[in-house]
């Protein structure tokens, strides 16, 4: 299927990246569009794999040249996705996967209405809050993100597929999404 795009989204801390990377290992014809960001890498994040980490000046320069088909400022950092990176995946007859926050998913869907959006739900708010608190952030940042989570959860009903990421059952979540994708591609 040409120009196929799947988007994995959900609230902060739900496991989007972990699920997405596991899915990519199991589906060799699927390739990730790696988001560009101006934020600092978290421990264990690798440039070009987790994100393309760039300076603000470079980001703004690329944005002004129209390199990004989608971009946003989130929590005082810029995020954007490259049209060229996406087209390279499609030209090689592969399926594109994006792992983005809810704001990004909404924007990308307006640019590519054919995209299939997969929303990952938390098994419960307590586990989600615990995972979010494992990230480096102060109490004010957590409070801000937690308020956003409550809004983001409302987007699940507008997505093509939803799955609950149960604590300790990541492989089950990956298999459910993989089945959805394979069924869609038939």
Secondary structure, DSSP 8 states (H G I E B T S, - for coil): -TT-EEEEEESTTSSHHHHHHHHHHH-TTEEE---EE-S---TT--BTTTBEE--HHHHHHHHHTT-EEEEEEETTEEEEEEHHHHHHHHHTT-EEEEE--HHHHHHHHHH-TT-EEEEEEES-HHHHHHHHHTSS--HHHHHHHHHHHHHHGGGGGGSSEEEEE-TT-HHHHHHHHHHHHHHHH-
